[in-house]
Amino acid sequence: MTKAALLQSRAFNLQNFVPIVDIMGRATYDWVAIDMHYRTISQRQLPNLLRALKLGGTLPLVRLGEGTAIDFKQALNASAGSVSESVVECAEQMERVKVGGAGRRRG
């Protein structure tokens, strides 16, 4: 797939493609969202993907699969610019996420 065709496509499977993320990061996108909802990307892969985007000047956003407090913390520690929950089914679930991801990041 050529770079032009890749950049015109709307969705990418980034499972093992740090070079693709690097291209996207350098393609002057303001932001790129990484969807972890279907578990094609693991928490272990996330830091390298986010780093490749940030080096290109692109804000990395992450959509989590389960959205546990641990998932939120790991995504933030991996340098996600923003983290969102895939599905919130009840107020208690949102409260757990808020408590787990609460606080301001210091850098």
Number of C-alpha atoms within 10 A of each C-alpha: 6 7 11 8 8 14 16 9 8 6 9 13 11 16 14 12 12 18 12 19 24 20 16 21 25 17 15 11 14 11 16 17 16 21 19 20 16 11 12 12 18 11 14 10 16 21 17 16 26 27 20 22 26 20 12 17 17 23 19 22 21 24 20 22 17 17 24 18 15 13 19 25 18 17 22 18 11 18 21 25 17 14 21 15 18 16 14 12 8 8 9 10 13 16 11 14 21 14 10 16 20 12 8 6 8 4 3
